[in-house]
Amino acid sequence: MRTLITGGFGYLGGRLAQFLVNQAGHTILLGSRQQTRPPDWLPHVEVIQTRWGSPASLEQICIGVNTVVHLAGMNAQNCTADPAAALEVNGLATAHLLNAAIKQGVKRFIYLSTAHVYGNPLAGVITEETCPTNLHPYATSHRAGEDVVRAAHHRGEIEGVVIRLSNGYGAPAHKDANCWMLLANDLCRQAVQLKELRLRSSGLQRRDFITMTEVVRAVLHCLDIPRTECGDGLFNLGGGCAVRVIDLANRIASRCGEVLGYIPPIMLPQASASENDLPLTYRIDKLLATGFSPRDNSAEEIDATLRLCHDAYGNSL
C-alpha cells in the first residue's frame, strides 16, 4: 500500500511513518513544506514537498497514492495566536488536499482531529453522539476539517475517516519534534532536566491519555478495515480510562526510579476553589466494534520517553 502522510516530520507523523514502514510494510511518502531529504531516523522513505497554496501541486503528490493520512496542521497555541490562519490551515488546506485526493482516485482519507472539539474541560460521558461545543480556534478549525472529510465520505466520493484523538503521549521519532508542551512528555523532560516534576495545577483534573504506540496501531487499523466497517467515518480514540494528572505524574516519577535510578519529587500548588475532580469517560466503543483491541503499554512508552530525554537533554543544565 502506498500511503501519503502529511505532517510526516511532526510528532505523530514521525511515529506513524516508522510504524508503517517497520511493522506493516507500507510504502511511505512523507509530506513536508520545507524538508525534501529523507530524515536520519527513517532514511528509506520518499519525501514530497507539499505546496498548500497550489491545488495542482497537491494533485501531483496524490498520484498513485492509495491512502492519505492527513496530520499537518496548527497546534493549539498557534491557533490561539492566529485564529484566521488556524481556519485556513486546519480547515481550508484539508479541503484542498481532500479534493486533490478525490481527483486522483485515492481510496481512503484519514483525518486526525481532536477530542477537544467536544469541550473544555472534557467532562462526563463523551461519545461520537456528544455535541461539540468548544469554540476555541483549535477546536473550530478542526471541526471545519472534519466536516469536509465527512461530507465527501457521505457523498461516496472517498472513504473518509475522522479520528478524534484524546491526549497522546510517548517518545517522538526525533527529539526536535514539537511535542514537549504535551503534559506527559513535559513531565518526562522535567524529570531529567530538573530532577523534579512541577505541575501548574493541583493535578485533580482527569484526562484520557493514550500512548503513541496505540495511536499508530489504531491508525493502521483504520487504514485496513473494510469500507463497510467505517460507518459514518467518525471515531473517538482514547485510552479508555481517564486518570488524574497527579496520578500520571506519580507514575512517571515511579518509572523514573526504575529507569534512571532516582524518584523526582512532585511540586504542585494548592488546589484552588475552581479546581474539581470532574468525572470523564471518553468512549471508544465504535472503534472497538470494528475489531480494534487496545493494549496497556504505558510503562514501556514512559520508559522510552525518559530514556530519550536522558540521552538528548541529560547534560543541558
Summary of the structure (lengths in Angstrom):
residues: 317
radius of gyration: 19.4
end to end distance: 45.1
largest distance: 56.8
contacts: 1067
relative contact order: 0.13
helix: 42%
strand: 19%
